[in-house]
Amino acid sequence: MKRILFSVIFFSGYCFSQEMDTLNINKPKKLDSGKVLSNKIKTKNIDDVVITGTIKPISKSKSPVVVEIYSQKFFQKNPTPNIFEAIAMVNGVKPQLNCSVCNTGDIHINGLEGPYTMILIDGMPIVSSLSTVYGLSGIPNSLVDRIEVVKGPASSIYGSEAMGGVINIITKNALTAPKLSIDVMTSTWSENNVDLSTKFNFGKNAASLLSLNYFNYEKRIDQNKDNFTDAALQNRISVFNKWNFRRKGSRQAGFALRYLYEDRFGGEMQWNKSHRGSNEVYGESIYTNRVEAFGVYQWPLKENIITQFSYNFHDQNSFYGTNPFEATQKVGFTQTYWDKKLGNHDLILGLAFKKTFYDDNTPGTLSADGLTNDPMKSPIFGAFIQDQWGINEKNTLLLGYRFDYDKIHHAIHSPRFAWKFSPNPYHIFRFNFGTGFRVVNLFTEDHAALTGSREVVIKSDLKPEKSVNGNLNYVWKIPVGDKLINFDASAFYTYFSNKIVGDFDTDPQKIIYDNLNGYGISRGASLNVDYNFSFPLSINLGMTYLDVYQKFDGKERKVQQLHAPKWSGTYNLTYKFPNNLTVDFTGQFYGPMRLPVLPNDYRSEYSPFYTLANIQVSKSFISGFEVYGGIKNMFNFTPKDPLMRAFDPFDKYIDDPVNNPYHYTFDTTYGYAPMQGIRGFLGVKYTLK
């Protein structure tokens, strides 16, 4: 097996925490049509400040890049213990479970697999490839101030991993955070989550935020009677400390540290730790240790020069049945850029450096002769330029270019183009275009390569993937009294060459990886609609259509992407009663998606249409307390037969001609939704401002 190289190029923005929920207009403003925009019109997030699309803070309405903003209050409508579960509330973003045993997952944007999604914390590339397997579930919602989502190309800004999009998790600012915040939640499945945070002021110009999250789920439940845990047991602790400083001229300065430990298990109900790695009782057991550090410093100069830095250490000790997987990844990153305004041009020039160390016990880090261990050490140097040109009040143009160089693939070029046209405040058109580049490490990105349920075969020396991406967005604000109905529609198209795909179909005992001898396409459209009625009801609805597939040279056959539903959507309805009583009805729906079936599989190749619906009732008090409770998965949907041959997880009877004539193997990849059925939850919060 030839060595697999992993190379990522990152470039990211810094955290700027500011929100405006009202369009502030001191005087009525005439539109081109002759109408007048009243200063009484209000709409949620009409002029929020965003940073993810263009690096520097800019109002959402003026940004040429399409950026969606979701506040912590939005995610509290369906409380979850971590970001991985919460992000399902965003239209077009799907947290995908890749293993029905240990519940590993990644985040899909517009049908593209998790490795195409870049996850940032405060604009820093903290979530490295190894940690996407389990690290996403270790990010507690208590840290979040807001989340910004960019769907589509962002390679010239954020590097090669941003081929599909960017999710930027912006944490709370210590200077403005509450003095004390407590959130305790439990469920009828005995999922217990505790969030504690407090801040300390050091004079008027410094503050420190200390946050502790503890999640515990150790109740073994097997409602479908396959002798496997329906949900992976987890015992997790996360400690977060962030410092922010006030400086002259509003210069930026901040620093943060986070530590995560998790003990996770999924497997047969009778498993205990004495069975770890044995062939007696099947279990998948994962120990994770993780350290993160990141910060930003703006130099005390007349010119606007900013330095950012981050470091993460991730250690994983795991067994998948009898197969051990031990891996360590260390990623250091720093960049400095100059932000300069020249007339109608906002220029950004910068340099970046990133170094990745990765080592594991798989053939992925063997030397070329396969005899000695050879950890991957990949330094990458980058330079970038961006010009945002305000041509006039109606037109804004953004041009970007990034050059990266590493020792394996040498020069990497990433151009970018974005244009915004707004004839009046009611209509905004945006067009984004860019290229992508990615090199894959299968053992950190594809959980199926780790489980041991199938043999991994790599047919050739994998070449890096390339893509060309385009996105067209239209925002229409319709005045209704003193409110606005917001329509946000997008159409997107991505063309892949050298796409790296896993072949699950040719041999049921193998996953065969190779560059696609053809091309891949991801295309579709999405629509979001939100409106606050004159009475206390607000709605937010989203729908996405996807067509994600591959075509092979010389073949007309069109192969649909696994786990990419043609239709999906979100719904969010909130009604506020008097006396601070609120009811939230939220959920997602998914149309049929193609699943990895075995030859002669008795299970359907496509999932059914299903919805995961939740309802919550909350009551807040003047004292700072809030009580909330509700029902999750209220229609009690769970996948049927997520595991093949759960009674023979070590494939001892694969060649039994009587009881297994089709030679089925134990397989964990069919699951497409959580196995947790209907359950209740109850929680209490306290906030001291």
Buried (B, 14 or more C-beta within 10 A) or exposed (E): EBBBBBBBBBBBBBBBBEBEEEBEEEEEBEEEEEBEBBBEBBBBBBBBBBBBBBBBBBBBBBBBBBBBBBBBEBBBBBBBBBBBBBBBBBBBBBBBBBBBBBBBBBBBBBBBBBBBBBBBBBBBBBBBBBBBBBBBBBBBBBBBBBBBBBBBBBBBBBBBBBBBBBBBBBBBBBBBBBEBBBBBBBBEBEBBBBBBBBBEEEEEEBBBBBBBBBBBBEBBBBEBEBBBBBBBBBBBBBBBBBBBBEEEEEBBBBBBBBBBBBBBBBBBEEBEEEBBBBEEBBBBBBBBBBBBBBBBBBBEEEEBBBBBBBBBBBBBBBBBBEBBBBBBBBBBBBBBBBBEEEEEEBBBBBBBBBBBBBBBBBBBBBEEEEEEEBEBEBEBBBBBBBBBBBEEEEBBBBBBBBBBBBEEBEEBEBBBBBBBBBBBBBBBBBBBBBBBBBBBBBBBBBBBBBBBBBEBBBEEEBEBBBBBBBBBBBBBBEBEEEBBBBBBBBBBBBBBBBBBBBBBEEEBBBBBBBBBEBBBBBBBBBBBBBBBEEEEEBBBBBBBBBBBBBBEEEEEEEBBBBBBBBBBBBBBBBBBEEEEEBBBBBBBBBBBBBBBBBEEBEBEEBBEEBBBBBBBBBBBEEEBEBEBBBBBBBEEBBBEBBBBBBEBBBBEBBEEEEEBEEBBBBBBBBBBBBBBBBBEBEBBBBBEE
